[in-house]
Amino acid sequence: MSERPDETHQASDAESLLPIDEHVEEGHDDEGRKVRHRGIYLLPNLFTTANLFAGFYSIINSISAQSADDPQLASKYFAYAAIAIFVAMILDSLDGRVARMTNTQSAFGAEYDSLSDMVAFGVAPALLAFGWALGDMGKVGWMVAFIYVAGAALRLARFNTQVGVADKRYFIGLASPAAAGVVAGTVWAFSDYGIQGSKMSFLVALLVAAAGMLMVSNIKYNSFKELDLKGRVPFVAILAVVLVFAVVFSDPPRVLLLIFLAYAASGPVQYLFKKRRHKHIG
């Protein structure tokens, strides 16, 4: 689905009736010649669209929770909003893998993915935390929420500029899905017990602000991209996977919160250990 620069293409009658221009993306073929690709790949962008929808659904539920008169109904909406963010994480991990497995990567898909991540892992978690706990803190609350949103935007922008340059084994700064997991896991775990966010707004503010700052930090996090999911593994590996699923589904809110808190803390802990070791060596 490509064309040479000197080739001309006339739109069909069906295309000319649509008030939408055809997407044309420039690239290079195997011989290094510049070519133009018309249209977009459907399969990976379907997962990205589902990711975007999950983030939007989370926002809708966060808004509905704030307008609910019944505290139990509000807790239910907050739980739905948090679950939608975790669903968005699964979809986000699939679109990139599907694109690589089917060789359907494109610049359009990369940009679309970043914009969807901004909604699902930037705006949605901030609104969730604000509606559940930070709103009772007034201006301080929305300032903390904005710190998180800005951190997610800066994190995604920096990640896009470092593609192909940075070490793939590590993320520079906490990845936005992991930061969203910390925020969403906190709301889901405590609201599931019926605890109101207003009773722990200060703690939530510290957690949300810390997540936002970690996203723009230079602390390295393991990306786990060196794992070979297509190669053969020992039989015991599938047993370990089954055990992990069993543990997660035994108490999803608390287990997921602990997993993402541990991952978020792993970066600063490793950073401090390295600083201490270099200090002793020096």
C-alpha positions, 0 to 999 in steps of 0.5 A: 500500500505504497507509492513512489513520489512521482506517481499520482493517485486520483481519489475514487468517487467514494473517497471524493464524497468524504470530507476527509483527506487520505492519510499519506505517510512518507517512509523508505523501502528496503533499498533506502528509496523514499516511498509514500504509504497511503492509509493506516493500519487497522489492527493495531489502531483498533487496540489503541482506540480501545485504550482511548475508550477505556480512558474516556470511560474512566473519566465519565465514571469519575464525573458520575461519582462526584455527582452521585448522592449515595456514597455506596454508588459513588464508591462503585463509580470510582471502582469502575473508573479505576478498573477502566484504567487497568483495562487500558493498560492491557490494551496499551501493551497489546497495540505495540506488540501486535504492531511489531508482530504483524509488522504494521508499525507506523508514525501515525500509530505511534502518535495516536498511541501517545495521545491515547496514553495521555487520556488514559494514563494522564487525564483519567487518573488525575480526575479520578484522584481529584474526584475521590480525594483531592477535591476537598483540598481546594486549590491545592487539590487541583494543583496536585492533579495538574502536577500529575497531568503535566508530568504525564505529558512531559514523560510521553513527550520525552519518551517519543523523542528518545525512541531509537536512542535510549537503552530499551532495557530501561525507562527513564522515569516512571512509565505513565501506565505504572504511575496510573496504576499507583493512583488507580490502585490506591482509589480502587483498594480503599474505595472498595472498603468503603473508605472516603478519599476525604479522610486521606486526602493529604496522603493521596496528594503526596502519592499523586504528586510523587507519581507525577515527579517520578515520571519526569525524573531521570531515575531508571526503571526496568522495562522488561522488554528483554523478556522473550515471549516467543521463545521456549521456556521451562515448563515451570514458567507456565506454573509461575504464570498461573500462580501470579494470576491466582494471586492477583485475582484473589484480591485484585485491588490490593494486589495490583496496588502492591505490585505498582507501588513496589515497581514505583519504589524500585527505581528510587531504591536502586538509585540510592543503592547505586549512589551509596555504592559509588560513594563507598568506592570513591 
